[in-house]
Amino acid sequence: MNTAEHITHADHAHAHGDACGHVAFPHGDHTDYAHDGHVHRMHEVHVDECVTGGHTVHHNHDHQHGDTCGHLAVRHGDHTDYVHDGHRHAAHEGHWDDH
């Protein structure tokens, strides 16, 4: 998995946490929060968009994510990510990417 880029979400007064009301899920070494079609992570005293740099194919992933797969589905921009084993999968040109 690529290291998350540091893209500050400007003008975000909301503080994500245990009782913030947004879907929280583990992502590598931190917690992500689904918020208005994008994914946030707390970073020091501000909020970052949680995106990864580059294109990272998740090799040997036979499982097909979808409405009934049992994994948490999170809207992320123009697609849906599926939370699986501490990372997010997104469909991409016939395979799954790590997000």
Secondary structure, 3 states (H helix, E strand, C coil): CCCECCEECCCCCCCCCCCCCCCEEEECCEEEEEECCEEEEEECCEEEECCECCCCECCCCCCCCCCCCCCCEEEECCEEEEEECCEEEEEECCEEEEC
